Amino acid sequence: MQTEIKSNFEKLLDDGSFSNSQKEIKEKNFNKFLEQGFPNKRIEDWKFSDLNQIISTNFENLAFSKKDNQSSFDISFINEFDHNKIVFVDGKISKVDFSYENEDKISLEKDVDGVTCLGFGNMAMGLDAYGSCTPAGIIRLIDSYNLDVEGLNAVVVGRSPILGKPMAMMLLNKNATVTICHSRTRNIESIISEADLIVGAVGIPKFIQKNWIKNDCIVIDAGYHPDKCGDIDLDGVEEIASAFTPVPGGVGPMTINTLILHTLQSAIKTTKD
């Protein structure tokens, strides 16, 4: 069994995604797992998905649970790390499949991605919380360029729980007058044409047309699609917009930057506590 697991692990390592130094770290951790086994788990019960988990993280205290005879990742381990240590994961954040039925396993202090209902509620009410990273990154862009949105007619096109909805609340907290639209909104062109600020977050390539946008509008495109375009047709938008975010290279890097900032802020806060 160990031979088969090691063979699968080597296949994952050799896909060309890792440097030699990263491979050394992962091999060291893998050998440690071979010796000790996963917590509450026999080596005979390991699944191929577990090997992917070793590949994607360097945590020493992974927690797994059994559900419906399938091995699943238990995100409650996030709350168990020593608060006096800052934990780095290969210099990147490893995504975990998240469902709201599991959100009680993430404490508010460690919800650095801003994905829990409690975090959303606190943010909407102006209380202490880490906002969802993409809209929080957009607000940081707005602040960095000293764009005054107070009193502006802001239209957010999209209603997802991690982008459209928190974006609307964050703009409302900055005293903008906010309208939320989506792919089924009637007369959406006329609504967008009155916007002083547009946030494209609907998930449809070039859904918002350039001729819908009025002069001197602030145009923020939070979408990204395989053909390197966003949710707004940005071709020539610099001729009419007072400010706009390019795709790629606009909102996307701010999402990553904000996630890292939140993680650092959480680590500093818990260390002080």
C-alpha positions as CSV (number, residue, x, y, z in Angstrom):
1,M,0.0,0.0,0.0
2,Q,2.8,2.4,0.9
3,T,4.5,1.7,-2.5
4,E,1.3,2.6,-4.3
5,I,0.8,5.8,-2.3
6,K,4.4,6.9,-2.9
7,S,4.0,6.2,-6.6
8,N,0.9,8.4,-6.8
9,F,2.7,11.1,-4.7
10,E,5.6,11.2,-7.1
11,K,3.3,11.6,-10.1
12,L,1.7,14.6,-8.5
13,L,5.1,16.1,-7.7
14,D,6.4,15.7,-11.2
15,D,3.7,17.7,-13.0
16,G,6.1,20.6,-13.4
17,S,4.4,23.0,-10.9
18,F,7.0,22.9,-8.2
19,S,10.6,24.1,-7.9
20,N,13.3,21.8,-6.5
21,S,13.2,23.5,-3.1
22,Q,9.4,23.1,-3.0
23,K,9.7,19.4,-3.9
24,E,12.2,18.9,-1.1
25,I,9.8,20.4,1.5
26,K,6.9,18.4,0.2
27,E,8.9,15.1,0.2
28,K,10.0,15.8,3.8
29,N,6.5,16.3,4.9
30,F,5.3,13.3,2.9
31,N,7.8,11.0,4.6
32,K,6.7,12.4,7.9
33,F,3.1,11.6,7.1
34,L,4.1,8.1,6.0
35,E,5.7,7.6,9.4
36,Q,3.0,9.1,11.5
37,G,-0.1,8.8,9.4
38,F,-2.9,11.4,9.2
39,P,-4.6,12.2,12.5
40,N,-7.4,9.7,13.2
41,K,-6.6,7.9,10.0
42,R,-4.9,4.6,9.1
43,I,-2.6,4.6,6.1
44,E,-4.8,2.0,4.5
45,D,-7.6,4.5,4.4
46,W,-5.8,7.2,2.5
47,K,-7.3,8.4,-0.7
48,F,-5.7,10.0,-3.7
49,S,-7.4,13.3,-2.7
50,D,-5.4,13.1,0.5
51,L,-2.2,13.2,-1.6
52,N,-3.4,16.3,-3.3
53,Q,-3.8,17.8,0.1
54,I,-0.2,17.0,1.0
55,I,0.8,18.6,-2.3
56,S,-1.2,21.8,-1.7
57,T,-0.2,22.4,2.0
58,N,2.6,22.1,4.4
59,F,0.5,22.0,7.6
60,E,1.6,19.4,10.1
61,N,-1.8,19.1,11.8
62,L,-4.3,18.3,9.1
63,A,-7.7,17.1,10.3
64,F,-9.9,14.8,8.2
65,S,-13.3,13.4,8.8
66,K,-15.4,10.6,7.3
67,K,-18.7,11.4,5.7
68,D,-20.8,9.1,3.6
69,N,-17.8,6.7,3.3
70,Q,-15.8,9.5,1.6
71,S,-12.7,11.2,3.0
72,S,-13.4,14.9,3.4
73,F,-11.3,17.9,4.5
74,D,-12.4,19.2,7.9
75,I,-11.8,22.9,7.9
76,S,-12.2,23.2,11.7
77,F,-8.4,22.6,12.0
78,I,-7.9,26.3,11.0
79,N,-8.9,27.3,14.5
80,E,-6.5,24.9,16.2
81,F,-3.2,26.4,15.2
82,D,-1.0,28.0,17.8
83,H,-1.8,31.7,17.8
84,N,1.8,32.6,18.5
85,K,2.9,31.3,15.1
86,I,2.3,32.7,11.6
87,V,1.7,29.7,9.3
88,F,2.8,30.1,5.7
89,V,1.5,27.6,3.1
90,D,4.1,27.5,0.3
91,G,3.7,31.3,-0.1
92,K,0.1,30.9,-1.3
93,I,-3.3,30.3,0.1
94,S,-4.7,26.8,-0.6
95,K,-8.4,26.9,-1.4
96,V,-10.7,24.6,0.5
97,D,-14.2,23.7,-0.8
98,F,-16.5,25.7,1.3
99,S,-20.2,25.3,2.1
100,Y,-22.2,27.5,4.4
101,E,-23.3,24.4,6.5
102,N,-19.6,24.2,7.6
103,E,-19.1,27.9,8.3
104,D,-19.4,27.5,12.1
105,K,-16.0,25.8,11.9
106,I,-14.3,29.0,11.0
107,S,-14.0,31.6,13.7
108,L,-14.6,35.2,12.9
109,E,-11.0,36.0,13.8
110,K,-9.7,33.6,11.1
111,D,-12.3,34.3,8.4
112,V,-9.7,36.2,6.4
113,D,-11.5,35.4,3.1
114,G,-14.7,37.0,4.5
115,V,-17.0,34.0,3.5
116,T,-19.1,33.4,6.7
117,C,-22.5,34.8,7.4
118,L,-21.3,36.3,10.6
119,G,-18.4,38.1,8.9
120,F,-20.8,39.4,6.2
121,G,-23.3,40.6,8.8
122,N,-20.6,42.4,10.9
123,M,-19.2,44.0,7.8
124,A,-22.6,45.2,6.6
125,M,-23.3,46.7,10.1
126,G,-19.9,48.4,10.2
127,L,-18.6,46.1,12.9
128,D,-15.2,44.5,13.0
129,A,-14.8,41.8,10.4
130,Y,-12.7,40.9,7.4
131,G,-14.7,41.8,4.3
132,S,-14.8,39.4,1.3
133,C,-11.5,39.9,-0.4
134,T,-12.6,41.0,-3.9
135,P,-14.9,43.8,-2.9
136,A,-12.6,44.8,0.0
137,G,-9.8,45.0,-2.6
138,I,-12.0,47.2,-4.8
139,I,-12.7,49.5,-1.8
140,R,-8.9,49.7,-1.2
141,L,-8.5,50.8,-4.8
142,I,-11.1,53.4,-4.5
143,D,-9.5,54.8,-1.4
144,S,-6.0,54.6,-2.8
145,Y,-7.0,56.8,-5.8
146,N,-9.0,59.2,-3.5
147,L,-12.2,58.6,-5.4
148,D,-15.1,60.1,-3.5
149,V,-18.1,57.9,-3.9
150,E,-20.3,59.6,-1.3
151,G,-23.6,60.4,-2.9
152,L,-22.8,58.7,-6.2
153,N,-25.3,56.5,-8.0
154,A,-23.5,53.1,-7.8
155,V,-24.7,50.1,-9.7
156,V,-23.4,46.7,-8.8
157,V,-24.1,44.1,-11.5
158,G,-24.0,40.8,-9.7
159,R,-25.5,39.3,-6.5
160,S,-23.1,36.6,-5.4
161,P,-22.6,36.2,-1.6
162,I,-18.8,36.8,-1.9
163,L,-18.8,39.6,-4.4
164,G,-22.0,41.4,-5.5
165,K,-23.8,41.5,-2.2
166,P,-20.8,42.5,0.0
167,M,-19.7,45.0,-2.7
168,A,-23.1,46.7,-2.4
169,M,-22.9,46.9,1.4
170,M,-19.4,48.3,1.3
171,L,-20.4,51.0,-1.1
172,L,-23.5,51.8,1.0
173,N,-21.2,52.1,4.1
174,K,-19.3,54.7,2.1
175,N,-22.5,56.6,1.6
176,A,-23.0,55.8,-2.1
177,T,-26.6,55.2,-3.3
178,V,-26.5,51.6,-4.4
179,T,-28.6,49.6,-6.9
180,I,-28.0,45.8,-7.3
181,C,-28.7,44.4,-10.8
182,H,-28.2,40.9,-12.2
183,S,-28.6,38.9,-15.3
184,R,-32.4,38.8,-14.9
185,T,-32.9,42.5,-14.2
186,R,-35.4,44.2,-16.5
187,N,-34.3,47.3,-18.4
188,I,-30.8,46.8,-17.1
189,E,-29.3,49.0,-19.8
190,S,-31.3,52.0,-18.7
191,I,-30.3,51.5,-15.0
192,I,-26.6,51.2,-15.9
193,S,-26.8,54.2,-18.1
194,E,-27.6,56.4,-15.1
195,A,-24.7,55.0,-13.0
196,D,-21.9,57.2,-11.7
197,L,-20.0,54.1,-10.7
198,I,-20.4,50.6,-12.1
199,V,-19.1,47.3,-10.7
200,G,-19.2,44.5,-13.1
201,A,-19.5,41.2,-11.2
202,V,-22.1,39.2,-13.0
203,G,-19.8,36.4,-14.4
204,I,-20.8,36.8,-18.1
205,P,-18.1,37.9,-20.6
206,K,-18.6,41.5,-21.8
207,F,-22.2,41.6,-20.5
208,I,-22.1,45.3,-19.9
209,Q,-21.7,47.2,-23.2
210,K,-19.6,50.3,-23.6
211,N,-22.5,52.3,-25.0
212,W,-24.5,51.7,-21.8
213,I,-21.9,53.7,-19.8
214,K,-22.2,57.4,-19.4
215,N,-19.4,59.9,-19.5
216,D,-17.2,60.3,-16.5
217,C,-18.4,57.1,-14.9
218,I,-16.1,55.1,-12.6
219,V,-15.9,51.7,-14.2
220,I,-14.8,48.7,-12.1
221,D,-14.6,45.3,-13.7
222,A,-14.4,42.4,-11.2
223,G,-14.8,39.7,-13.9
224,Y,-12.3,37.5,-15.6
225,H,-12.8,34.9,-18.3
226,P,-10.5,32.6,-20.3
227,D,-10.2,34.9,-23.3
228,K,-8.8,37.5,-20.9
229,C,-11.8,39.8,-20.8
230,G,-14.1,40.8,-17.9
231,D,-17.8,41.4,-17.5
232,I,-17.6,44.9,-19.1
233,D,-16.7,45.6,-22.7
234,L,-13.6,47.8,-21.9
235,D,-12.6,48.4,-25.5
236,G,-12.2,52.2,-25.7
237,V,-13.7,52.8,-22.2
238,E,-10.8,55.1,-21.4
239,E,-12.5,57.6,-23.8
240,I,-15.5,58.0,-21.6
241,A,-14.7,56.8,-18.0
242,S,-13.1,59.0,-15.4
243,A,-11.4,55.9,-14.0
244,F,-11.5,52.2,-14.8
245,T,-9.8,48.9,-13.9
246,P,-8.1,46.9,-16.7
247,V,-8.6,43.2,-17.3
248,P,-6.3,41.5,-16.5
249,G,-4.3,43.3,-13.9
250,G,-6.9,45.4,-12.2
251,V,-9.2,43.9,-9.5
252,G,-7.6,40.4,-9.6
253,P,-4.3,41.3,-8.0
254,M,-6.1,43.3,-5.4
255,T,-8.1,40.2,-4.4
256,I,-4.9,38.3,-3.7
257,N,-3.2,41.3,-2.0
258,T,-6.2,41.8,0.2
259,L,-6.3,38.1,1.2
260,I,-2.6,38.2,2.2
261,L,-3.2,41.5,4.1
262,H,-6.1,40.0,6.0
263,T,-4.0,36.9,6.8
264,L,-1.2,39.1,8.1
265,Q,-3.6,41.3,10.1
266,S,-5.2,38.2,11.7
267,A,-1.8,36.8,12.6
268,I,-0.6,40.1,14.2
269,K,-3.9,40.4,16.1
270,T,-3.9,36.9,17.5
271,T,-0.3,37.2,18.4
272,K,-1.0,40.4,20.4
273,D,-4.0,38.8,22.0
